[in-house]
Amino acid sequence: QVQLVESGGGLVQPGGSLRLSCAASGNIFRLNVMGWYRQAPGKERELVAMILSGGSTNYADSVKGRFTISRDNTKNTVYLQMNSLKPEDTAVYYCTETTATARYWGQGTQVTVSS
């Protein structure tokens, strides 16, 4: 049974930082692509960042230079360090795990950037 459990969301002021974590189980974590998506109210879900099994990363243009995705294969966990947060970063953030045959989603964690 595949499970992705996100944590670390919350309310933060503009310019602040948050670190999201996603603990994965049920797959061979080290082989899979891990990612973070987000969905703001009234908007489509969008890719924020992804990290391949070898450690290569990709980011949405809107978060480049502010967000960092990383993974710890010993803990089956992927992280998203978010710095210099803006109100437009407000969204529900979802962790994903992509295998050769399927993409799995976490339940999401709310991030709200507001003063």
C-alpha distance (Angstrom), angle and dihedral (degrees) to the residues before:
residue distance angle dihedral
Q1 . . .
V2 3.80 . .
Q3 3.78 117.2 .
L4 3.80 130.8 179.2
V5 3.79 115.1 -174.2
E6 3.80 118.3 -171.6
S7 3.78 126.1 -161.3
G8 3.78 139.6 166.5
G9 3.78 102.9 67.1
G10 3.77 123.6 131.7
L11 3.78 146.8 114.1
V12 3.80 118.7 -43.6
Q13 3.79 134.9 167.9
P14 3.80 121.2 -113.1
G15 3.78 109.8 -81.4
G16 3.79 91.9 27.9
S17 3.79 131.6 117.6
L18 3.78 138.4 -122.1
R19 3.76 133.3 179.9
L20 3.77 119.2 -147.5
S21 3.80 121.8 -159.6
C22 3.78 130.7 -164.4
A23 3.79 121.2 -166.5
A24 3.81 113.2 -158.6
S25 3.79 131.2 -161.3
G26 3.77 137.7 168.8
N27 3.82 99.3 47.4
I28 3.79 135.4 67.8
F29 3.79 92.0 -91.9
R30 3.79 98.7 -166.7
L31 3.81 92.0 59.8
N32 3.77 97.4 52.7
V33 3.77 138.8 83.7
M34 3.79 112.6 -114.5
G35 3.77 124.0 -158.7
W36 3.76 148.0 170.9
Y37 3.79 123.2 -136.3
R38 3.78 129.2 179.0
Q39 3.76 137.5 -158.6
A40 3.77 124.1 -161.7
P41 3.82 122.2 -162.5
G42 3.78 110.4 -76.5
K43 3.79 93.3 5.9
E44 3.77 135.6 101.1
R45 3.76 121.1 -102.0
E46 3.80 111.1 -95.2
L47 3.77 137.1 -167.2
V48 3.79 112.9 -107.4
A49 3.80 102.7 177.1
M50 3.76 142.0 -23.2
I51 3.78 135.9 -163.4
L52 3.78 124.3 -159.0
S53 3.78 125.6 -140.8
G54 3.81 89.9 -99.1
G55 3.78 92.7 51.9
S56 3.81 101.2 -101.8
T57 3.79 113.1 143.3
N58 3.79 139.3 -154.8
Y59 3.80 128.5 -167.7
A60 3.75 138.4 -167.7
D61 3.80 110.4 -107.9
S62 3.80 90.2 -118.2
V63 3.82 92.9 63.6
K64 3.82 102.8 33.9
G65 3.77 111.0 128.2
R66 3.81 92.8 15.6
F67 3.82 105.4 59.4
T68 3.79 128.6 51.9
I69 3.78 125.8 -166.4
S70 3.79 119.9 -158.2
R71 3.77 139.0 164.0
D72 3.78 137.3 -148.2
N73 3.79 109.1 -155.6
T74 3.82 91.2 -171.4
K75 3.79 89.4 61.9
N76 3.82 99.0 32.9
T77 3.79 87.5 -126.0
V78 3.78 135.5 132.7
Y79 3.79 123.4 -160.8
L80 3.78 137.1 -159.0
Q81 3.79 114.9 -159.2
M82 3.79 108.3 -162.1
N83 3.80 118.9 -166.3
S84 3.80 133.1 173.6
L85 3.77 89.8 23.6
K86 3.78 119.1 -159.9
P87 3.81 131.2 -159.0
E88 3.81 88.3 -109.7
D89 3.82 88.6 63.1
T90 3.81 88.2 69.6
A91 3.80 107.7 120.3
V92 3.77 145.8 106.0
Y93 3.80 107.0 -79.4
Y94 3.80 119.5 -147.1
C95 3.77 129.0 -163.1
T96 3.80 117.8 -142.5
E97 3.77 135.3 -166.4
T98 3.79 117.3 -161.8
T99 3.80 121.1 -162.1
A100 3.80 129.0 177.9
T101 3.79 90.0 -84.5
A102 3.81 110.6 24.7
R103 3.80 148.1 18.0
Y104 3.77 118.5 -131.2
W105 3.82 126.3 -158.4
G106 3.75 134.9 -152.1
Q107 3.78 123.3 -136.7
G108 3.79 93.9 -101.7
T109 3.78 134.9 -116.8
Q110 3.80 125.6 -127.5
V111 3.79 119.9 -120.5
T112 3.80 116.4 -171.7
V113 3.80 121.6 -175.5
S114 3.77 110.5 -166.7
S115 3.77 141.8 130.5
